[in-house]
Amino acid sequence: MTTRKMEEAETNNISLGERRDNTPRQIFNAPGKQKSKVWTVFGFYKMAGKLDRSHAICKLCRASLTYSGSTTNLDQHAKRKHGEEYGEFTEQKRAGTSGKQARTENAIPTFFQRLGQNSARAREITASITRFIAKGLCPYNIVEWEGFQDLIHTLEPRYKIPSRNHITNTCMPALYAQVKSQVEEKLAKAERVAITTDAWTSCATESYVTITAQHIAPDWELHVYVLQTRAFKGSHTGKNVGALLKQACVDWKILDKEPALVTDNATNMVLAGVDLMCFAHTINLATQKAFKVDTVARLLGKVRRVVGFFHRSVRAAEILQDKQKQLALPTHKLIQDVSTRWNSTQIMLERVLEQQPAISAALMSRDLRRGEELNTLKDKDFCDVEDIVKLMVPVKLVTISMCEDKRPTLSVISPVREKLKKTFEAADEDSVVIREMKQAFREDLEKRNTGLEDLFHTAAALDPRFKSLPFLTDHDAERTFANITVKATSLHNKALATGDPVHGGPLQTTPCQTEPALGELGIRIDAPQTQHEPEDDVQVYWRE
């Protein structure tokens, strides 16, 4: 009988193990003359007071299998469906420890005995729980939660959940050592490594520094690891931060790979030896400068006051929800911005525009105290809010494009930087508010990341999406192409001199999630290349 037919037969016969009142029928052991090991997990039902030997019944799952004297199909079922339990039963029989227990009328209770702590099944479950805690950032005492214990007991009643101390002192350190060894092995094979870092403060006002590492694997996949999060005591000076980063590089054996450091624009991070400032953070700082313009700051103050009122007052929130339903508006809550959260101010303003009718109606409601004194947003204010939201849409799209985590984003900086400069050029139709915002944004953006233009242009040229460099003048584009050609020739000659293989292969690009955002910005993206074998001349890259 084939495996598929056996499974169908088992499924069709499981119902035979129930009485009319849905109670399970009793399974009786095979006669003592049956010596095969399969009878430790198989038995028979009784029909009219006699064993029904036409079908053997599995004691573990109550599947009914046809029995005609051969136990081959029974053995296959036990191995396929109950490999571990079947092995434990047969091991007991060989060791002679089953005795009368294996020959009792109903051997089902044997299945519900506790798993041994060192059994393969128990070790597998413990390892899975440990990974669940680590990946979910769960507290170690989750193993003591009643709901969690009930879940595990339902899934595997024979398993005994380890204590919190065992998870803390044994399981988690073992998992950390295992993962660390794997990461160290991959970092050792990397040719170059980049690290990023940031300092943050916990709710308990304790300072920490987190360090991540990125590298390109031989298969051209970007790998990202969180190397460590350490408590950082003492002054956060550039010297102290630099010492911590250097020690981390030593601990992870990547100091000889000349790691490139990318971090935010904080002064202490710059003094720590940063190679490149986070461009998304640079955009956020320029945006904050634009929002601090006097006229905009006063407008935002009014908006925040209204939003804060609906957040603090339960009654106000209820009235707002009623007005939303009456006006057929989405029942969305107002959003309070946070200066450290990128784009949060724009999101707050977008939500206020969406809910403008409901906000005005709620503030004028007689059931709401203090509503009228908070209703200070005039029609002109809402017009300015609409203009600000429209102006900041490209900034939001740029932030999205720079948050790509599957591939490097250095090549995107030049195109989006030039696009933002053009977007924030003053126009005749601009209001006073918008003109002041544009000026503040451009001034802050242009003073940052100076001296790195050649690096940005080179990265863009090496990205097939932007290799034509349409955002540069012809002179700057030709100069970038010439520099890359010289560098590529130098690397090629060096590889030939050292005997390293020179790899050639098909050149192509694949769409990524940032391209829709770049398209909305109006940035030209070159079509993907067709596969081909490249010529020795590096200029073929530019001609495509």
RODRENPA-786351 format. One record per residue (C-alpha): x, y, z. Coordinates in steps of 0.02 Angstrom, whole numbers, plus 50000, padded with zeros to 5 digits. Each point is the difference from the previous one (the first is absolute). Layout:
[volum [X Y Z]]
...
# end
This chain:
[volum [50000 50000 50000]]
[volum [50070 50170 49953]]
[volum [50032 50134 50131]]
[volum [49860 50110 49931]]
[volum [49874 49859 50005]]
[volum [50055 49955 50176]]
[volum [49972 50180 50058]]
[volum [49827 50002 49919]]
[volum [49956 49836 50084]]
[volum [50060 50064 50168]]
[volum [49898 50161 49982]]
[volum [49842 49906 49949]]
[volum [50013 49877 50145]]
[volum [50037 50118 50145]]
[volum [49813 50020 50031]]
[volum [49990 49816 50044]]
[volum [50081 50041 50167]]
[volum [49847 50091 50068]]
[volum [49837 49936 50072]]
[volum [49833 50076 49957]]
[volum [50014 50111 50154]]
[volum [50171 50063 49934]]
[volum [50097 49914 50141]]
[volum [50159 49908 49946]]
[volum [49992 49811 49988]]
[volum [50120 49897 50102]]
[volum [50153 49932 49912]]
[volum [50056 49827 50055]]
[volum [50178 49935 49989]]
[volum [50044 49868 49873]]
[volum [50014 49821 50066]]
[volum [50165 49957 50083]]
[volum [50053 49891 49854]]
[volum [50015 50157 49892]]
[volum [50186 50039 50022]]
[volum [50026 50141 49873]]
[volum [50051 50169 50071]]
[volum [49854 50085 49913]]
[volum [49880 49926 50127]]
[volum [50070 50118 50131]]
[volum [49900 50137 49912]]
[volum [49864 49899 49914]]
[volum [49853 49901 50067]]
[volum [49824 49944 49953]]
[volum [49820 50046 50036]]
[volum [49879 49867 50060]]
[volum [49848 49951 49900]]
[volum [49870 49891 50086]]
[volum [50124 49964 50140]]
[volum [50141 49943 49884]]
[volum [50151 50092 49930]]
[volum [49965 50070 49827]]
[volum [50163 49952 49913]]
[volum [49947 50068 49831]]
[volum [50062 50173 50050]]
[volum [50146 50051 50112]]
[volum [49971 50158 50102]]
[volum [50141 50124 50036]]
[volum [50002 50039 50187]]
[volum [50079 50171 49967]]
[volum [49880 50074 49871]]
[volum [49861 49866 49989]]
[volum [50027 49978 49813]]
[volum [49926 49836 49936]]
[volum [50110 49900 49880]]
[volum [49955 49842 49907]]
[volum [50086 49848 50078]]
[volum [50018 49835 49910]]
[volum [50146 49924 50094]]
[volum [50137 50113 49933]]
[volum [50063 50144 50109]]
[volum [50092 50096 49864]]
[volum [49866 50132 49978]]
[volum [49985 50017 50189]]
[volum [50187 50027 50019]]
[volum [50001 50130 49860]]
[volum [49857 50095 50081]]
[volum [50086 50002 50170]]
[volum [50164 50063 49928]]
[volum [49919 50129 49887]]
[volum [49872 50071 50122]]
[volum [50079 49968 50171]]
[volum [50186 49978 49970]]
[volum [50062 50064 50168]]
[volum [49865 49919 50109]]
[volum [50016 49837 49904]]
[volum [50187 50001 50029]]
[volum [49976 50026 50187]]
[volum [49877 49855 50010]]
[volum [50114 49880 49907]]
[volum [50151 50056 50103]]
[volum [49904 49959 50159]]
[volum [49957 49830 49932]]
[volum [50181 49960 49956]]
[volum [50058 50058 50171]]
[volum [49870 49891 50084]]
[volum [49930 50146 50100]]
[volum [49824 49994 49936]]
[volum [49946 49844 50095]]
[volum [49821 49998 50047]]
[volum [49977 50182 49953]]
[volum [50018 49960 49815]]
[volum [49873 49860 50016]]
[volum [49862 50087 50094]]
[volum [49831 50002 49916]]
[volum [50019 50181 49947]]
[volum [50174 50063 49960]]
[volum [49941 50177 49957]]
[volum [50056 50078 50168]]
[volum [50180 49957 49953]]
[volum [49989 50131 49862]]
[volum [49967 50138 50126]]
[volum [50154 49969 50107]]
[volum [50118 50149 50017]]
[volum [50131 50025 49866]]
[volum [50175 49977 50063]]
[volum [50094 50165 50016]]
[volum [50136 49934 49886]]
[volum [49884 49923 49871]]
[volum [50013 50068 49824]]
[volum [49820 50063 50005]]
[volum [50023 50094 50164]]
[volum [50162 50080 49942]]
[volum [49917 50055 49839]]
[volum [49855 50083 50092]]
[volum [50115 50086 50124]]
[volum [50107 50069 49859]]
[volum [49843 50062 49911]]
[volum [49939 50089 50157]]
[volum [50170 50082 50021]]
[volum [49998 50063 49820]]
[volum [49823 50063 50025]]
[volum [50053 50102 50151]]
[volum [50154 50069 49911]]
[volum [49916 50047 49835]]
[volum [49846 50070 50084]]
[volum [50098 50096 50133]]
[volum [49889 49916 50130]]
[volum [50038 50002 50187]]
[volum [50079 49842 50066]]
[volum [49859 49976 50125]]
[volum [49880 49964 49856]]
[volum [50031 49817 50040]]
[volum [49911 50031 50166]]
[volum [49846 50079 49921]]
[volum [49844 49895 50019]]
[volum [49942 50031 49822]]
[volum [50168 49951 49926]]
[volum [50007 49842 50106]]
[volum [49824 49954 49944]]
[volum [50051 50024 49817]]
[volum [50153 49888 50015]]
[volum [49902 49868 50097]]
[volum [49868 49997 49863]]
[volum [50132 49978 49865]]
[volum [50103 49871 50094]]
[volum [49927 49940 50166]]
[volum [50152 49891 50038]]
[volum [50121 50147 49997]]
[volum [50056 50084 50160]]
[volum [50036 50185 49975]]
[volum [50172 50050 50066]]
[volum [50013 50128 50138]]
[volum [50040 50183 49974]]
[volum [50172 49974 50076]]
[volum [50038 49859 49879]]
[volum [49951 50110 49852]]
[volum [50103 50145 50069]]
[volum [50157 49908 50052]]
[volum [50009 49854 49879]]
[volum [49890 50012 49845]]
[volum [50022 50182 49952]]
[volum [50191 50004 50023]]
[volum [50011 49842 49894]]
[volum [49894 50077 49863]]
[volum [50103 50160 50005]]
[volum [50163 49903 49986]]
[volum [49931 49900 49853]]
[volum [49939 50153 49904]]
[volum [50157 50100 50040]]
[volum [50108 49861 49931]]
[volum [49898 49999 49839]]
[volum [50011 50190 49981]]
[volum [50188 50000 50034]]
[volum [50024 49868 49867]]
[volum [49906 50104 49870]]
[volum [50088 50161 50049]]
[volum [50168 49913 49984]]
[volum [49962 49963 49818]]
[volum [49945 50178 49961]]
[volum [50121 50108 49903]]
[volum [49938 50164 50074]]
[volum [49880 50038 50142]]
[volum [49898 50154 50041]]
[volum [49937 50036 50175]]
[volum [49861 50114 50061]]
[volum [49969 50056 50177]]
[volum [49882 50105 50104]]
[volum [49980 50042 50184]]
[volum [49831 49994 50085]]
[volum [49924 50013 50172]]
[volum [49883 49871 50075]]
[volum [49841 50037 50097]]
[volum [50104 49974 50158]]
[volum [50115 50143 49943]]
[volum [50144 49883 49967]]
[volum [50112 50036 49850]]
[volum [50040 49868 49870]]
[volum [50095 49990 49836]]
[volum [49949 49879 49863]]
[volum [50120 49950 49861]]
[volum [49950 49916 49837]]
[volum [50108 49933 49858]]
[volum [49966 49980 49814]]
[volum [50098 49913 49864]]
[volum [49976 49933 49825]]
[volum [50009 49810 49990]]
[volum [50082 49911 49852]]
[volum [49826 49973 49927]]
[volum [49976 50191 50000]]
[volum [49869 49994 50138]]
[volum [50004 50136 50133]]
[volum [50016 49925 50174]]
[volum [49958 50102 50156]]
[volum [50037 49950 50179]]
[volum [49968 50082 50168]]
[volum [50169 49968 50080]]
[volum [49968 50064 50175]]
[volum [49904 50115 50114]]
[volum [50104 50058 50149]]
[volum [49968 50113 50147]]
[volum [50098 50161 49977]]
[volum [50050 50084 50161]]
[volum [50093 50164 50012]]
[volum [50005 50150 49886]]
[volum [49947 49975 49819]]
[volum [50151 50088 49929]]
[volum [50069 49961 49829]]
[volum [50154 49923 50080]]
[volum [49899 49881 50108]]
[volum [49885 49951 49856]]
[volum [50150 49971 49888]]
[volum [50083 49889 50131]]
[volum [49841 49897 50017]]
[volum [49985 49977 49812]]
[volum [50182 49950 49983]]
[volum [49983 49871 50138]]
[volum [49845 49929 49915]]
[volum [50099 49981 49838]]
[volum [50137 49909 50095]]
[volum [49876 49886 50089]]
[volum [49918 49952 49834]]
[volum [50167 49985 49908]]
[volum [49957 50127 49864]]
[volum [50127 50137 50038]]
[volum [50114 49941 49860]]
[volum [49857 50019 49875]]
[volum [50007 50190 50015]]
[volum [49816 50015 50049]]
[volum [49908 50153 49937]]
[volum [49899 50087 50136]]
[volum [49829 50071 49960]]
[volum [49903 50093 50135]]
[volum [49894 50154 50029]]
[volum [50056 50180 49994]]
[volum [50030 50022 50188]]
[volum [50162 50090 50040]]
[volum [50066 49863 50113]]
[volum [49971 49870 49865]]
[volum [50093 50106 49873]]
[volum [50147 50016 50120]]
[volum [49997 49811 50026]]
[volum [50063 49980 49821]]
[volum [49842 49984 49896]]
[volum [50028 49971 49814]]
[volum [49825 50042 49940]]
[volum [49850 50081 50083]]
[volum [49830 49917 49981]]
[volum [49915 50092 49855]]
[volum [49825 49965 50067]]
[volum [50051 50084 50163]]
[volum [50072 50145 49899]]
[volum [49832 50021 49914]]
[volum [49912 49995 50168]]
[volum [50112 50138 50069]]
[volum [49967 50110 49848]]
[volum [49814 49969 50021]]
[volum [50007 50049 50183]]
[volum [50086 50163 49948]]
[volum [49858 50037 49880]]
[volum [49871 49966 50135]]
[volum [50088 50118 50120]]
[volum [49967 50152 49890]]
[volum [49902 50122 50109]]
[volum [49838 50001 49899]]
[volum [50002 49810 49984]]
[volum [50044 49975 50184]]
[volum [49851 50105 50054]]
[volum [49885 49903 49883]]
[volum [50064 49833 50063]]
[volum [49974 50060 50178]]
[volum [49815 50027 49965]]
[volum [49984 49830 49917]]
[volum [50091 49909 50141]]
[volum [49889 50085 50129]]
[volum [49842 49937 49914]]
[volum [50069 49824 49972]]
[volum [50062 49991 50180]]
[volum [49828 50051 50064]]
[volum [49914 49856 49908]]
[volum [50134 49881 50066]]
[volum [49977 50053 50182]]
[volum [49811 50017 50008]]
[volum [49896 49842 49990]]
[volum [49841 50100 49972]]
[volum [50079 50099 49859]]
[volum [50056 49840 49915]]
[volum [49823 49930 50012]]
[volum [49923 50157 49925]]
[volum [50130 49999 49859]]
[volum [49956 49820 49960]]
[volum [49814 50044 49994]]
[volum [50034 50145 49881]]
[volum [50106 49887 49890]]
[volum [49855 49879 49981]]
[volum [49876 50140 49966]]
[volum [50113 50075 49865]]
[volum [50043 49828 49927]]
[volum [50185 50024 50035]]
[volum [50122 49861 50045]]
[volum [49997 49969 50188]]
[volum [50185 50036 50017]]
[volum [50080 50067 50157]]
[volum [50104 50158 49991]]
[volum [50187 49972 50000]]
[volum [50120 50093 50116]]
[volum [50170 50032 49921]]
[volum [50166 49962 50084]]
[volum [50153 50096 49943]]
[volum [50113 49846 50003]]
[volum [49882 49900 49890]]
[volum [50029 50038 49817]]
[volum [49851 50066 49901]]
[volum [49889 50000 50156]]
[volum [49961 50186 49984]]
[volum [49944 49979 49820]]
[volum [49895 49849 50048]]
[volum [49919 50103 50139]]
[volum [49957 50139 49877]]
[volum [49932 49876 49872]]
[volum [49883 49927 50130]]
[volum [49942 50173 50056]]
[volum [49958 50045 49819]]
[volum [49905 49837 49980]]
[volum [49898 50032 50158]]
[volum [49981 50189 49983]]
[volum [49808 50000 49990]]
[volum [49983 49881 50148]]
[volum [50128 50097 50104]]
[volum [49910 50166 49971]]
[volum [49829 49924 50037]]
[volum [50062 49916 50158]]
[volum [50084 50158 50067]]
[volum [49839 50099 49973]]
[volum [49892 49869 50086]]
[volum [49905 50062 50153]]
[volum [50038 49837 50088]]
[volum [50186 50038 49998]]
[volum [50073 50117 50128]]
[volum [50145 50112 49946]]
[volum [49965 49954 49820]]
[volum [49977 50177 49939]]
[volum [50159 50068 50079]]
[volum [50100 49862 49914]]
[volum [49919 50031 49832]]
[volum [50135 50121 49944]]
[volum [50037 49922 49830]]
[volum [49932 50114 49864]]
[volum [49971 49968 49816]]
[volum [50169 50078 49957]]
[volum [50084 49883 50123]]
[volum [49924 49850 49914]]
[volum [50056 50068 49831]]
[volum [50178 50015 50068]]
[volum [49990 49823 50070]]
[volum [49948 49936 49829]]
[volum [50146 50090 49916]]
[volum [50123 49931 50129]]
[volum [49938 49822 49976]]
[volum [50017 50016 49812]]
[volum [50176 50072 50016]]
[volum [50058 49860 50116]]
[volum [49935 49854 49896]]
[volum [50168 49980 49908]]
[volum [50090 49997 50168]]
[volum [49889 49857 50058]]
[volum [50034 49904 49839]]
[volum [50187 50027 50019]]
[volum [49995 49932 50178]]
[volum [49909 49845 49936]]
[volum [50129 49973 49863]]
[volum [50143 50017 50125]]
[volum [49924 49872 50119]]
[volum [50039 49855 49883]]
[volum [50076 49858 50101]]
[volum [50030 49871 49864]]
[volum [50132 50091 49899]]
[volum [50119 50148 50021]]
[volum [49926 50174 49980]]
[volum [50158 50104 49975]]
[volum [49965 50010 49813]]
[volum [49830 50081 50033]]
[volum [50070 50151 50092]]
[volum [50056 50102 49850]]
[volum [49839 49984 49899]]
[volum [49884 50040 50146]]
[volum [50113 50139 50065]]
[volum [49995 50090 49832]]
[volum [49813 49969 49986]]
[volum [49969 50078 50171]]
[volum [50105 50151 49956]]
[volum [49892 50032 49847]]
[volum [49840 49968 50097]]
[volum [50047 50127 50132]]
[volum [50046 50138 49879]]
[volum [49896 50156 50026]]
[volum [49855 50027 49880]]
[volum [49898 50156 49962]]
[volum [49838 49920 50057]]
[volum [50069 49950 50170]]
[volum [49920 50075 50156]]
[volum [50108 50083 50132]]
[volum [49993 49845 50109]]
[volum [50055 49882 49860]]
[volum [50137 50118 49940]]
[volum [50075 50009 50176]]
[volum [49990 49810 50020]]
[volum [50087 49969 49834]]
[volum [50141 50118 50043]]
[volum [50029 49923 50172]]
[volum [49997 49823 49929]]
[volum [50122 50035 49858]]
[volum [50124 50092 50110]]
[volum [50007 49858 50126]]
[volum [50010 49864 49867]]
[volum [50140 50081 49902]]
[volum [50115 50021 50150]]
[volum [49998 49814 50041]]
[volum [50098 49857 49922]]
[volum [50115 50123 49912]]
[volum [50155 49927 49922]]
[volum [49916 49833 49962]]
[volum [49925 50044 49832]]
[volum [50125 49894 49901]]
[volum [49958 49848 50107]]
[volum [49813 50026 49974]]
[volum [50020 50024 49812]]
[volum [50109 49845 49982]]
[volum [49874 49894 50096]]
[volum [49859 50064 49890]]
[volum [50098 49964 49841]]
[volum [50032 49821 50057]]
[volum [49813 49975 50031]]
[volum [49923 49949 49832]]
[volum [49842 50096 50047]]
[volum [50093 50167 49998]]
[volum [50156 49964 49896]]
[volum [49960 50133 49870]]
[volum [50012 50132 50139]]
[volum [49862 50111 49928]]
[volum [50004 50111 50155]]
[volum [50180 50057 49966]]
[volum [50072 50117 49872]]
[volum [50087 49919 49852]]
[volum [50169 50054 50068]]
[volum [49972 49922 50173]]
[volum [49928 49842 49924]]
[volum [50149 49976 49882]]
[volum [50121 50032 50144]]
[volum [49911 49867 50105]]
[volum [50006 49874 49856]]
[volum [50185 50033 49975]]
[volum [50040 49974 50184]]
[volum [49905 49836 50005]]
[volum [50085 49938 49842]]
[volum [50172 50036 50073]]
[volum [49955 49914 50163]]
[volum [49925 49848 49912]]
[volum [50154 49981 49891]]
[volum [50113 50012 50152]]
[volum [49901 49864 50092]]
[volum [50002 49890 49845]]
[volum [50188 50014 49979]]
[volum [50026 49970 50186]]
[volum [49896 49840 49992]]
[volum [50101 49938 49851]]
[volum [50164 50039 50087]]
[volum [49953 49908 50160]]
[volum [49926 49851 49908]]
[volum [49824 50029 50068]]
[volum [49863 49942 49883]]
[volum [49907 50137 49906]]
[volum [49817 49956 50002]]
[volum [49885 50047 49859]]
[volum [49817 49966 49988]]
[volum [49832 50066 49948]]
[volum [49959 50177 50053]]
[volum [49820 50036 50045]]
[volum [49892 50095 50121]]
[volum [49844 49947 50090]]
[volum [49862 50115 50064]]
[volum [50002 50040 50186]]
[volum [49872 50075 50116]]
[volum [50081 50173 49994]]
[volum [49971 50023 49813]]
[volum [49814 50049 50015]]
[volum [50048 50137 50123]]
[volum [50140 50060 49885]]
[volum [49879 49999 49853]]
[volum [49877 50108 50097]]
[volum [50141 50122 50031]]
[volum [50024 50016 49812]]
[volum [50176 49926 50004]]
[volum [50043 49913 49838]]
[volum [50041 49816 50022]]
[volum [50091 49914 49858]]
[volum [49920 49843 49931]]
[volum [50072 49834 50062]]
[volum [50142 49933 49895]]
[volum [49978 49847 49895]]
[volum [50111 49853 50044]]
[volum [50159 49982 49901]]
[volum [50183 49960 50020]]
[volum [50092 50165 50025]]
[volum [50145 50048 49891]]
[volum [50171 50033 50074]]
[volum [49977 50185 49966]]
[volum [49919 50079 50153]]
[volum [49920 50130 49888]]
[volum [49868 49876 49947]]
[volum [49915 50035 50166]]
[volum [49973 50182 49953]]
[volum [49943 49964 49822]]
[volum [49853 49890 50049]]
# end
